[in-house]
Amino acid sequence: MLEFKEHNFSKGLIVQKTFIIVSYLLFFVPLIFIVNFLFDIVTLEKIQGLPIFFPLVFCLFGLFFASKAHKIQKDVLTFGAIIVNSVLLIFPFVYMILGTVIFGV
């Protein structure tokens, strides 16, 4: 007869993987808008400088999901999600400070 093996997936690991995927998606969405803003790939005249401030909203939620996934299981992917969301979270501040220092506006 056919025997089915039981999978050893616990609910926590499935939730952790979901949190990691959501965290990385919340990192890539503002990153795509920022790259588009800096290199003008697709012209978005109506939202002007708003893509620079998207990480303030998106990356906060990304950090939340990454930290929850890190509490479930400490993994390289969760640590990477925390780092990339943290770096992108401080990007608007660095962008504005360097713009003021370099251009003096």
C-alpha positions in Angstrom: 0.0 0.0 0.0 0.9 3.6 -0.4 2.2 5.3 2.8 2.1 9.0 3.2 4.9 10.6 5.1 3.9 13.2 7.6 5.5 16.6 7.0 7.3 18.1 9.9 6.2 21.6 9.1 5.1 23.3 12.2 2.7 26.2 12.1 5.4 28.5 13.5 7.7 27.8 10.5 5.0 28.5 8.0 4.1 31.8 9.8 7.8 32.7 9.9 8.2 32.1 6.1 5.1 34.2 5.5 6.5 37.0 7.7 9.8 36.9 5.8 8.1 37.1 2.4 6.0 40.0 3.5 9.0 41.7 5.0 11.0 41.4 1.8 8.0 42.6 -0.3 7.7 45.6 2.0 11.4 46.3 1.3 11.3 45.9 -2.5 8.2 48.0 -3.1 9.7 51.3 -1.9 13.1 50.3 -3.3 11.5 50.1 -6.8 9.9 53.5 -6.4 13.2 55.1 -5.2 15.2 53.6 -8.1 12.5 54.9 -10.5 12.6 58.3 -8.8 16.4 58.6 -9.0 16.9 57.3 -12.5 13.5 58.4 -14.0 12.7 55.1 -15.7 9.0 55.8 -15.8 7.9 59.4 -15.3 5.7 59.9 -12.3 5.0 63.6 -12.2 2.0 63.5 -9.9 3.7 62.0 -6.9 7.0 64.0 -7.4 9.2 63.4 -4.3 6.9 61.0 -2.4 8.8 57.8 -3.3 11.6 59.0 -1.1 9.3 58.9 1.9 7.7 55.6 1.1 10.2 53.7 3.3 9.1 55.5 6.4 5.7 53.7 6.1 6.6 50.4 4.4 9.8 49.6 6.2 8.3 50.1 9.6 5.9 47.3 8.9 8.7 45.3 7.2 10.8 45.6 10.4 7.8 44.5 12.5 7.3 41.4 10.4 11.0 40.6 10.3 11.3 41.0 14.1 8.3 38.7 14.6 9.9 36.1 12.2 13.2 36.5 14.1 11.4 35.7 17.4 9.9 32.5 15.9 13.2 31.2 14.6 16.6 32.9 14.3 17.6 32.6 10.7 19.9 34.3 8.2 16.9 35.4 6.1 15.2 37.1 9.1 18.5 38.8 10.1 18.9 40.0 6.5 15.3 41.3 6.4 15.9 43.3 9.5 19.1 44.8 8.1 17.7 45.8 4.7 14.6 47.3 6.1 16.6 49.2 8.7 18.9 50.6 6.0 16.1 51.6 3.8 14.3 53.2 6.7 17.1 55.6 7.3 17.5 56.4 3.6 15.1 59.4 3.5 17.0 61.1 6.4 20.4 60.5 4.8 19.1 61.7 1.4 17.8 64.9 2.8 20.8 65.6 5.0 23.3 65.0 2.1 21.1 67.1 -0.2 21.3 70.0 2.2 25.0 69.6 2.8 26.0 69.2 -0.8 23.5 71.6 -2.5 22.9 73.9 0.4 19.2 74.3 -0.2 
